[in-house]
Amino acid sequence: MNIILAKLIDLQKLDTEIRHLEKESLKIPLEISKELAVFQEKEKQLLDVKNLISELQKLKRGQERDVETKDTEITKLNGQLSQISTNKEYSILLFEIENKKKEKTRIEETELETMYKIEVHENNIKNTEKTFSEEKNKLEIEKKIKEEKINKIKITIEEKKQNRTELVKDIPKDTLFMYERILRSKEGIALSKIDFTKEICLGCNMSLPPQLINEVKPNKKLINCDKCGRFLYWED
C-alpha cells in the first residue's frame, strides 16, 4: 500500500475517534443539564405546594378570627335580649342572632375544609420530601460520575491530538491540506472504501467507472472519488 495513503487511513481513524469523543464530551453536559432541569422542576413544584400550605394556614387563621368575631357578636346580641321591651324587637334580635350563628357555622365548615386541605398537602409534602432527598443525592452522584467521565474523555482527546500531531508530520503539506478540506466539507469523512461488488463509493454511494475502480484496487496512489471528492481505497 502507498505509504501516504496508509497514513491517511490512520489519520482518518484517529480523526473519527477524536470527533466521536468530542461529541460525547458535549453530549454529557447536556444530559446533566436535562436531569438538573427535571430536578429543578420538581423542586419548584415542591416549593409551590409549601407556598400553598402557607397560604392555606394564613386563610385558616383568618377563618379562626372570623369565628371569634361571630362569637363576640352573638354574645353581645344575647346580652341585648334582656334590654328589649317589645316582642317585635325581641323577634328581630333573635332572627339576627340566628343569622350570626349560621354565618359562624358556615365559616367553621370552610375552616374544616381548609384544615383538611392543609393535612392532605402536608402528608404529600412529607412523602415527597423523602423521595426528593433521595433523588437529589442520586443526581449529585450521577453528576460527579459524568463530570469525571468528561475529564477522562478530554484527557483521551488530548492524547489522540498529540498522536495526530506526530502522524501528520509524515504527510506532505499539500496532501494534508486537501485531506483537511475534504474532512471539513464531508462531515468528518475524508476517505472512503470502495464496494467492489456494487462498484460504488461507500462515502457517497454513487457508482464508479470500472477503470477508476481498477486504479484504486492496488492502493498504490491517491485517487479521489469523482462524485464526492473523497480519497478512495480498497480494503480486503
C-alpha positions as CSV (number, residue, x, y, z in Angstrom):
1,M,0.0,0.0,0.0
2,N,1.1,3.5,-0.7
3,I,2.7,4.9,2.5
4,I,0.9,8.2,2.4
5,L,-2.4,6.5,1.8
6,A,-1.7,4.2,4.8
7,K,-1.0,7.3,6.9
8,L,-4.2,9.0,5.7
9,I,-6.2,5.9,6.7
10,D,-4.6,6.0,10.1
11,L,-5.3,9.8,10.3
12,Q,-8.9,9.3,9.3
13,K,-9.3,6.6,12.0
14,L,-7.7,9.0,14.6
15,D,-9.9,12.0,13.5
16,T,-13.0,9.8,13.6
17,E,-12.1,8.8,17.2
18,I,-11.5,12.4,18.2
19,R,-14.7,13.6,16.6
20,H,-16.7,10.9,18.4
21,L,-15.0,11.7,21.7
22,E,-15.7,15.5,21.3
23,K,-19.3,14.8,20.5
24,E,-19.5,12.6,23.6
25,S,-17.9,15.3,25.8
26,L,-20.5,17.8,24.5
27,K,-23.4,15.4,24.9
28,I,-22.7,14.6,28.6
29,P,-23.2,18.2,29.9
30,L,-26.5,18.3,28.0
31,E,-27.5,15.2,29.8
32,I,-26.5,16.7,33.1
33,S,-28.5,19.9,32.3
34,K,-31.5,17.9,31.3
35,E,-31.5,15.9,34.5
36,L,-30.9,19.0,36.5
37,A,-33.8,20.8,34.8
38,V,-36.2,17.9,35.7
39,F,-35.0,18.0,39.3
40,Q,-35.4,21.8,39.4
41,E,-39.0,21.5,38.1
42,K,-39.7,19.0,40.9
43,E,-38.1,21.4,43.4
44,K,-40.3,24.2,42.1
45,Q,-43.4,22.1,42.4
46,L,-42.4,21.2,46.0
47,L,-41.9,24.9,46.8
48,D,-45.3,25.7,45.2
49,V,-47.0,23.2,47.5
50,K,-45.2,24.7,50.5
51,N,-46.3,28.1,49.5
52,L,-49.9,26.8,49.0
53,I,-49.8,25.3,52.6
54,S,-48.6,28.7,53.9
55,E,-51.5,30.5,52.1
56,L,-54.0,27.9,53.5
57,Q,-52.6,28.3,57.0
58,K,-53.0,32.1,56.6
59,L,-56.5,31.5,55.4
60,K,-57.2,29.3,58.4
61,R,-56.0,31.9,60.9
62,G,-58.3,34.4,59.2
63,Q,-61.2,32.0,59.5
64,E,-60.5,31.4,63.2
65,R,-60.6,35.2,63.7
66,D,-63.9,35.4,61.9
67,V,-65.3,32.7,64.1
68,E,-64.1,34.6,67.2
69,T,-65.7,37.7,65.8
70,K,-69.0,35.9,65.3
71,D,-68.9,34.6,68.9
72,T,-68.3,38.1,70.2
73,E,-71.2,39.4,68.1
74,I,-73.5,36.6,69.2
75,T,-72.6,37.2,72.9
76,K,-73.2,40.9,72.5
77,L,-76.6,40.3,70.9
78,N,-77.6,37.8,73.5
79,G,-76.8,40.4,76.1
80,Q,-79.2,42.8,74.4
81,L,-82.1,40.4,74.7
82,S,-82.8,41.4,78.4
83,Q,-83.0,45.0,77.3
84,I,-85.7,44.5,74.7
85,S,-89.1,45.8,75.6
86,T,-91.3,44.6,72.7
87,N,-92.0,41.2,71.2
88,K,-91.3,42.6,67.7
89,E,-87.8,43.9,68.7
90,Y,-87.2,40.6,70.5
91,S,-88.1,38.6,67.4
92,I,-85.9,40.8,65.2
93,L,-83.0,40.3,67.6
94,L,-83.5,36.6,67.8
95,F,-83.5,36.4,64.0
96,E,-80.3,38.4,63.8
97,I,-78.7,36.1,66.4
98,E,-79.7,33.0,64.4
99,N,-78.2,34.5,61.2
100,K,-74.9,35.2,63.1
101,K,-74.9,31.5,64.3
102,K,-75.5,30.3,60.7
103,E,-72.6,32.6,59.5
104,K,-70.4,31.1,62.2
105,T,-71.4,27.6,61.2
106,R,-70.6,28.3,57.6
107,I,-67.2,29.8,58.5
108,E,-66.4,26.8,60.7
109,E,-67.3,24.4,57.8
110,T,-65.0,26.3,55.4
111,E,-62.3,26.2,58.2
112,L,-62.7,22.4,58.4
113,E,-62.3,22.2,54.6
114,T,-59.1,24.3,54.8
115,M,-57.7,22.2,57.7
116,Y,-58.4,19.1,55.5
117,K,-56.5,20.6,52.5
118,I,-53.6,21.5,54.8
119,E,-53.4,18.0,56.2
120,V,-53.5,16.4,52.7
121,H,-50.8,18.7,51.3
122,E,-48.6,18.3,54.4
123,N,-48.8,14.5,54.1
124,N,-47.9,14.7,50.4
125,I,-45.0,17.0,51.2
126,K,-43.7,14.6,53.8
127,N,-43.6,11.7,51.4
128,T,-42.4,13.9,48.5
129,E,-39.5,15.4,50.5
130,K,-38.2,11.9,51.4
131,T,-38.2,10.9,47.7
132,F,-36.9,14.4,46.8
133,S,-33.9,14.0,49.1
134,E,-33.1,10.5,47.7
135,E,-33.3,11.9,44.1
136,K,-31.1,14.8,45.0
137,N,-28.4,12.5,46.4
138,K,-28.6,10.3,43.4
139,L,-28.4,13.2,41.0
140,E,-25.3,14.5,42.7
141,I,-23.6,11.1,42.5
142,E,-24.5,10.8,38.8
143,K,-23.3,14.4,38.1
144,K,-20.0,13.6,39.7
145,I,-19.6,10.4,37.7
146,K,-20.4,12.2,34.5
147,E,-18.0,15.0,35.2
148,E,-15.3,12.5,35.9
149,K,-16.1,10.9,32.6
150,I,-15.9,14.2,30.8
151,N,-12.4,14.8,32.3
152,K,-11.3,11.3,31.2
153,I,-12.6,12.0,27.7
154,K,-10.8,15.3,27.5
155,I,-7.5,13.7,28.6
156,T,-8.0,11.0,25.9
157,I,-8.7,13.7,23.3
158,E,-5.5,15.5,24.1
159,E,-3.6,12.3,23.9
160,K,-5.0,11.5,20.5
161,K,-4.4,15.0,19.3
162,Q,-0.8,14.6,20.3
163,N,-0.7,11.4,18.3
164,R,-2.2,13.2,15.4
165,T,0.4,15.9,15.5
166,E,3.1,13.3,15.2
167,L,1.3,11.4,12.4
168,V,0.8,14.5,10.2
169,K,4.5,15.3,10.2
170,D,5.0,12.5,7.7
171,I,2.2,13.6,5.4
172,P,3.0,16.1,2.6
173,K,1.5,19.6,3.3
174,D,-0.4,19.7,0.1
175,T,-1.9,16.3,0.7
176,L,-2.8,17.2,4.3
177,F,-4.4,20.4,3.1
178,M,-6.6,18.5,0.7
179,Y,-7.4,15.9,3.3
180,E,-8.5,18.5,5.9
181,R,-10.5,20.4,3.3
182,I,-12.4,17.3,2.4
183,L,-12.7,16.4,6.1
184,R,-14.5,19.7,6.8
185,S,-16.8,19.6,3.8
186,K,-17.8,15.9,4.2
187,E,-18.8,15.7,7.8
188,G,-15.5,14.4,9.1
189,I,-15.1,11.6,6.5
190,A,-12.3,12.3,4.0
191,L,-11.5,8.7,3.0
192,S,-13.9,6.1,1.6
193,K,-13.7,2.4,0.9
194,I,-14.9,1.0,-2.4
195,D,-17.6,-1.7,-2.5
196,F,-16.3,-3.7,-5.4
197,T,-19.4,-5.9,-5.5
198,K,-21.7,-2.9,-6.1
199,E,-18.9,-0.8,-7.7
200,I,-19.8,2.2,-5.6
201,C,-18.0,4.7,-3.3
202,L,-19.2,3.9,0.2
203,G,-18.8,7.6,1.1
204,C,-21.5,8.9,-1.3
205,N,-23.0,5.6,-2.5
206,M,-22.5,6.6,-6.1
207,S,-21.4,4.2,-8.9
208,L,-17.8,4.4,-10.0
209,P,-16.3,3.8,-13.5
210,P,-14.6,0.3,-13.8
211,Q,-11.3,1.9,-14.9
212,L,-11.3,4.1,-11.7
213,I,-12.0,1.1,-9.6
214,N,-9.1,-0.9,-11.1
215,E,-6.8,2.0,-10.5
216,V,-7.9,2.2,-6.8
217,K,-7.6,-1.5,-6.1
218,P,-3.8,-1.8,-5.8
219,N,-3.8,1.1,-3.3
220,K,-0.6,2.4,-4.9
221,K,-1.6,6.1,-5.3
222,L,-4.0,8.7,-4.0
223,I,-7.2,8.8,-6.1
224,N,-10.3,10.8,-5.4
225,C,-13.9,9.9,-6.0
226,D,-15.1,11.8,-9.0
227,K,-18.5,12.3,-7.3
228,C,-17.8,13.3,-3.7
229,G,-14.1,14.0,-3.8
230,R,-13.1,11.7,-1.0
231,F,-9.8,9.7,-1.2
232,L,-10.6,6.2,-2.3
233,Y,-9.0,3.0,-1.1
234,W,-9.7,-0.7,-1.2
235,E,-9.8,-3.0,1.9
236,D,-9.9,-6.7,1.6
